[in-house]
């Protein structure tokens, strides 16, 4: 017999009302047609339909009580593909050689997320490798120069890409003492 049950429900399996945070609920486990089945039930439905005499098992093989906790939101994605995609488009439009490495890293990130697909690669007149990408949804085609990054350069380029993703193309002015971006000053109401 397989021992695979479904996870805790987010609503009562009898009345379909959603569980609220910190609400108690009852779980019963019973034999289904092919395997063990689980049902999560609100206190009202439990009292009306499922409660039995102490010690009696009302058709189920196990019963327990729990307290529902709203699941935490999923953690934010480390790299927001929309931000990376938007940034890559802006950098391509600028056509600034200073951003060649950043464009390459962004393209690789988006390729791994299956937002773009590498369709081909060709050699340019300088002997460098040009990667041809197609956007999977829009069909837009664009080229990215492979900067032939060395492993030792990768950390600096990744830091630059992270900064571009966080601050965009117009980062805040850096504090001369620390080199860190200056915090945005909050307006103070002196009334």
Secondary structure, DSSP 8 states (H G I E B T S, - for coil): ---------SB-TTT--B--TT-EEEEEEEE-SSSEEEEEEEHHHIIIII---TT--SS-SEEEEEE----------SS-HHHHHHHHHHHHHHT-GGGHHHHHHHHHHHHHTTSEEEEEEEE-TTS-EEEEEEETTT--EEEEE-----HHHHHHHHHHHHHHHHHTTS---B-TTT-SB----------
